[in-house]
Amino acid sequence: MSEEIRCIGCGAALQSQDKQLPGYLPASALAKVENGEREEVYCQRCFRLRHYNEIMPVSLDNDDFLALLNTMAEKKALIVNVVDLFDFSNSLISSLKRFVGTNDFILVGNKLDLFPKNSKESKIKDWMRQEANRMGLYPKDIFLISAAKKKKLDTLIDYLNKHSQDQDVYFVGTTNVGKSTLINAIIDEMGDVQDLITTSRFPGTTLDQIEIPLDNGHFLVDTPGILTDKQLASRLDPKDLDLASPKKPLKPATYQLLPGNTIFLAGLGRIDYLKGPSTSFTIYAARGMYIHRTKTEKADEFYQKHVGELLSPPGPNSDLPPLKGQEYSIKYRSDVLFAGVGFITVPEGCVIKAYTPGGIGLGTRRALI
């Protein structure tokens, strides 16, 4: 081919040699593209993902993704780090300073629509800024949006319009934060092209950077999601990820607990109440997540017997590591975080032990609600 042709869904260069590599398209279909019979084309993987919600694995090296992001420091650009509000600490790119160079960057917290309606946006933004600062990151501005519901986009789009007059805008993020969904929503708001980029719940959908031209001669650039073992989402199979990921606003479920009680968030989270008064814990998780209360003395046996069945997700064939715990002494009303699966609000004066598979994504913050 005289000119490289790329999939408009994931950005991979189209090829017909190897089904296991990005950009595969049967030779007959690729010939039609090369002959100009088809202008816009999706690779076989994107086609199956868009039409059948079927994920086709491809061989990729995370180093390739990081190499792409490393080039941003050499350019004049505005960097947009899209993060998952339900897995903020693990979806914030800790090495962002290295990718950004001297460029400005902003934080965009996605999935605001899943927070209960009484949530205060100012508290969420304050928490995001404090967490970013703690990691040595100082965003120029912070936005809260829902890419899936196309909410709160106007202010962000105005900001991007203003700051893209003399530079490109790069969208970066870890996998499964809704980065490509957000770009599709922005494109839709700005024009009449809908769902250009392939999106899904499955990690690693965008395989190479995709440049979307703007009227001012600059570009919106969608970069591949960084795969990180700090995110539970990157370790779950598609079915389990679908069950564990909230799709509607979280409804609080309150449980009255005594020390010696344990609550399971299906097989993906556990909290033991070790010390404190009789009090209530409030759980925020996907509506389909199975919640089970039992006595702590029986919890290990219960988990071993029922994980993968009653305590599902994960499914019976999961290769997730066993639950690993961390003890917290709660000094003020706090949310105990469970790796993007949800959180449990715990009153002050309680001592608890929280668990996730391999201890992935555990943490606490001041209660947001």
C-alpha positions in Angstrom: 0.0 0.0 0.0 1.3 3.4 -0.9 -0.5 5.0 2.1 -1.3 3.3 5.4 -5.0 3.0 6.0 -6.2 2.9 9.6 -9.4 1.6 11.3 -11.6 4.6 12.2 -12.8 2.7 15.3 -9.6 1.8 17.1 -6.8 3.6 15.1 -4.9 0.4 14.2 -3.3 0.1 10.8 -5.3 -2.2 8.6 -3.7 -5.5 7.6 -4.8 -8.9 6.3 -1.9 -11.1 7.4 -2.5 -12.0 11.0 -5.8 -12.3 12.9 -4.0 -12.0 16.2 -2.6 -8.5 15.5 -4.4 -5.2 15.6 -6.2 -3.9 12.5 -7.0 -7.3 10.9 -9.4 -7.3 8.0 -10.0 -10.1 5.5 -8.0 -9.6 2.3 -11.1 -9.2 0.1 -12.5 -6.4 2.4 -9.1 -4.7 2.6 -8.8 -4.8 -1.2 -12.1 -2.9 -1.5 -10.7 -0.2 0.8 -7.4 0.0 -1.2 -9.3 0.3 -4.4 -11.4 3.2 -3.0 -14.7 1.3 -3.0 -15.1 2.0 0.7 -14.0 5.2 2.4 -14.5 4.5 6.1 -13.8 1.1 7.4 -13.6 -0.7 10.7 -11.3 -3.6 11.4 -12.9 -7.0 12.1 -12.4 -6.6 15.8 -14.2 -3.2 15.9 -17.0 -4.5 13.7 -17.7 -7.4 15.9 -17.5 -5.3 19.0 -19.9 -2.6 17.7 -22.4 -5.0 16.2 -22.2 -8.1 18.4 -20.6 -6.8 21.6 -18.0 -9.5 21.0 -14.5 -8.9 22.2 -11.7 -10.3 20.0 -8.3 -10.4 21.9 -5.3 -9.0 20.1 -1.6 -9.2 21.0 -0.4 -5.9 22.3 2.4 -4.6 24.4 1.7 -1.9 27.0 5.1 -0.4 26.2 3.8 0.5 22.8 1.0 2.5 24.4 3.5 4.3 26.8 5.8 5.1 23.9 2.9 6.8 22.1 2.1 8.9 25.2 5.8 9.8 25.7 5.7 11.8 22.5 3.2 14.3 24.0 5.9 16.0 26.1 7.6 17.1 22.9 4.6 18.8 21.4 2.6 21.9 22.3 -0.7 20.4 23.4 -3.4 20.5 26.0 -3.6 17.1 27.9 -7.0 15.9 29.1 -6.7 13.1 31.7 -10.1 11.3 31.8 -10.6 9.4 35.1 -13.2 7.1 36.5 -14.9 8.7 39.5 -15.5 5.2 40.9 -11.8 4.2 40.7 -10.2 7.6 40.8 -6.9 6.8 42.5 -6.2 3.8 40.3 -7.3 5.5 37.0 -5.4 8.7 37.6 -2.1 8.3 35.6 0.6 8.7 38.4 3.3 9.2 35.7 1.3 12.0 33.9 4.0 14.6 34.7 6.4 12.7 32.5 3.9 12.6 29.6 2.8 16.2 29.9 6.2 17.9 29.9 5.6 21.7 30.1 2.0 21.4 28.8 -1.1 22.2 30.8 -3.4 19.3 31.8 -6.9 19.1 33.1 -8.7 16.4 34.9 -12.1 15.1 33.7 -14.0 12.9 36.1 -16.4 10.6 34.2 -19.5 8.7 35.4 -20.9 11.5 37.5 -24.4 10.2 36.6 -23.8 7.1 38.8 -23.4 9.2 42.0 -26.6 9.6 44.1 -28.4 12.9 43.3 -27.6 14.4 46.7 -23.8 14.3 45.9 -22.1 17.7 46.1 -19.9 18.4 43.1 -17.7 20.8 45.0 -16.8 18.0 47.5 -16.0 15.6 44.6 -13.8 18.2 42.9 -12.0 19.0 46.2 -11.3 15.3 46.7 -10.0 14.9 43.2 -7.7 17.9 43.5 -6.3 16.7 46.9 -5.6 13.2 45.6 -3.9 14.6 42.4 -1.8 17.0 44.5 -0.8 14.2 46.8 0.6 12.4 43.7 2.5 15.5 42.7 0.0 16.5 40.0 -1.5 20.0 39.6 -4.3 20.1 37.1 -5.2 23.5 35.5 -8.9 22.8 35.9 -11.3 20.0 36.9 -14.5 19.0 35.2 -17.2 16.5 36.2 -19.2 14.9 33.4 -21.2 11.9 32.2 -19.9 10.8 28.8 -22.6 8.0 28.5 -25.5 10.4 29.3 -23.9 13.4 27.6 -24.3 15.5 30.7 -22.2 18.5 31.9 -20.4 18.6 28.5 -21.0 22.3 27.6 -18.5 23.8 30.0 -15.9 21.3 29.0 -16.4 21.9 25.3 -16.2 25.7 25.8 -12.9 25.2 27.6 -11.5 22.9 24.8 -12.7 25.3 22.1 -10.8 28.1 23.8 -7.6 26.2 24.4 -7.5 24.3 21.0 -7.0 27.5 19.0 -3.2 27.1 19.0 -2.7 23.5 19.9 -4.0 19.9 19.7 -5.9 18.3 22.5 -4.8 14.9 23.7 -7.1 12.6 25.6 -5.3 10.2 27.9 -6.5 7.7 30.5 -6.2 4.1 31.8 -8.6 1.5 30.3 -12.3 1.5 30.9 -12.6 5.1 32.1 -14.9 6.1 29.2 -12.3 8.2 27.2 -13.5 7.2 23.7 -17.1 7.5 24.8 -16.4 11.1 25.9 -14.7 12.0 22.6 -17.7 10.5 20.7 -20.0 12.6 22.8 -18.0 15.8 22.2 -17.9 15.1 18.4 -21.7 14.5 18.5 -22.2 17.8 20.3 -20.0 19.7 17.8 -21.4 18.1 14.6 -23.4 15.4 13.0 -21.0 12.5 13.2 -22.1 9.9 15.8 -20.2 7.1 17.4 -17.1 7.4 15.2 -14.8 5.7 17.7 -15.3 2.2 18.9 -16.3 2.1 22.5 -17.0 -0.8 24.9 -16.9 -1.8 28.5 -13.9 -4.0 27.7 -10.4 -2.6 28.4 -8.0 -1.8 25.5 -10.5 -0.8 22.8 -8.5 2.0 21.3 -5.3 0.4 19.9 -3.5 3.4 18.4 -4.0 7.1 18.5 -7.0 8.5 16.5 -6.8 12.1 15.3 -10.1 13.9 14.8 -9.7 17.2 12.8 -11.2 20.4 14.1 -12.3 23.4 12.1 -9.4 25.5 13.4 -6.8 23.1 11.8 -5.9 21.3 15.1 -6.9 17.9 16.3 -8.7 16.0 19.1 -6.5 13.0 19.7 -7.7 9.8 21.3 -4.8 7.7 22.7 -4.9 4.1 23.8 -6.0 3.3 27.3 -3.0 2.4 29.6 -3.4 -1.1 31.0 -2.6 -1.2 34.7 -2.8 -4.0 37.2 -4.0 -1.5 39.8 -7.4 -1.6 38.2 -9.7 -4.5 38.9 -11.5 -3.8 35.6 -8.4 -4.9 33.7 -8.4 -8.3 35.5 -12.1 -9.2 35.1 -13.5 -11.0 32.1 -16.2 -9.2 30.1 -19.2 -10.9 31.7 -17.9 -10.2 35.3 -17.0 -6.6 34.3 -20.5 -6.1 33.0 -22.1 -7.3 36.3 -19.7 -5.3 38.5 -19.8 -2.0 36.7 -22.6 0.3 37.8 -24.9 1.4 35.0 -27.5 3.4 37.0 -27.2 5.9 39.9 -26.1 4.0 43.0 -28.9 3.4 45.6 -27.6 3.3 49.2 -28.2 0.0 51.1 -27.7 0.5 54.9 -26.8 -2.4 57.2 -26.8 -2.2 61.0 -23.6 -3.9 62.2 -21.9 -5.1 65.4 -18.2 -5.9 65.7 -17.8 -9.5 64.5 -20.0 -8.9 61.4 -18.8 -9.2 57.8 -20.3 -8.0 54.6 -19.4 -9.4 51.2 -19.7 -7.4 47.9 -20.2 -10.6 45.9 -16.8 -12.2 45.6 -15.0 -8.9 44.8 -15.0 -7.2 48.2 -15.3 -7.9 51.9 -15.4 -5.7 55.0 -15.0 -7.0 58.5 -16.2 -4.9 61.4 -13.5 -5.4 64.1 -14.1 -2.8 66.8 -16.6 0.0 67.6 -20.2 0.6 68.7 -23.4 -0.9 67.1 -23.7 1.3 64.0 -24.8 1.4 60.4 -22.6 1.0 57.3 -24.0 2.3 53.9 -23.1 0.4 50.8 -22.9 1.9 47.3 -22.5 -0.7 44.5 -24.0 -1.8 41.2 -27.6 -2.9 41.7 -26.9 -6.4 40.4 -24.1 -7.0 42.9 -24.9 -9.7 45.5 -24.5 -8.3 49.0 -24.2 -10.9 51.9 -23.9 -10.3 55.6 -22.4 -13.0 57.9 -20.4 -13.5 61.1 -16.7 -12.8 60.7 -15.8 -16.1 62.4 -17.6 -17.9 59.5 -16.6 -15.6 56.7 -13.5 -17.4 55.5 -15.3 -20.7 55.3 -18.3 -19.1 53.6 -16.1 -17.4 51.0 -14.2 -20.6 50.1 -17.5 -22.5 49.7 -19.4 -20.0 47.7 -16.9 -17.8 45.7 -17.6 -18.1 41.9 -21.2 -19.3 42.6 -23.3 -17.5 45.2 -20.5 -14.9 45.6 -20.4 -14.0 41.9 -18.7 -12.1 40.2 -16.1 -13.4 39.8 -17.3 -16.4 37.8 -16.2 -20.0 38.5 -13.4 -19.8 35.9 -11.9 -16.6 37.1 -8.1 -16.4 37.7 -8.3 -13.5 40.1 -6.0 -13.7 43.1 -7.6 -14.5 46.5 -8.9 -11.7 48.7 -6.2 -9.7 50.5 -7.1 -7.4 53.4 -5.9 -4.1 55.0 -7.0 -2.7 58.3 -8.2 0.8 58.8 -8.9 2.8 61.9 -11.6 5.3 60.8 -10.9 8.7 62.4 -13.8 10.5 60.6 -16.8 9.5 58.6 -15.2 7.8 55.5 -15.8 6.0 52.3 -13.9 2.7 52.1 -13.1 2.1 48.4 -13.4 -1.1 46.5 -11.5 -0.8 43.2 -14.2 0.7 41.0 -16.8 -1.9 42.3 -18.3 0.6 44.8 -17.7 2.0 48.3 -19.0 1.6 51.8 -19.5 4.6 54.1 -18.3 3.9 57.6 -18.8 6.2 60.7 -16.0 7.6 62.7 -14.6 5.5 65.6 -14.8 2.2 63.8 -11.9 -0.2 63.1 -12.4 -2.3 60.0 -10.6 -4.6 57.7 -11.3 -4.3 53.9 -10.5 -6.9 51.2 -10.4 -7.1 47.5 -8.7 -9.7 45.2 -5.0 -9.3 45.7 -5.7 -6.1 47.7 -6.2 -4.3 44.3 -7.8 -0.8 44.6 -8.3 -0.6 48.3 -8.4 2.9 49.9 -10.3 5.4 52.0 -11.4 9.0 51.6 -13.6 11.5 53.6 -17.2 10.6 52.9 -18.5 12.4 49.8 -22.2 11.9 50.5 
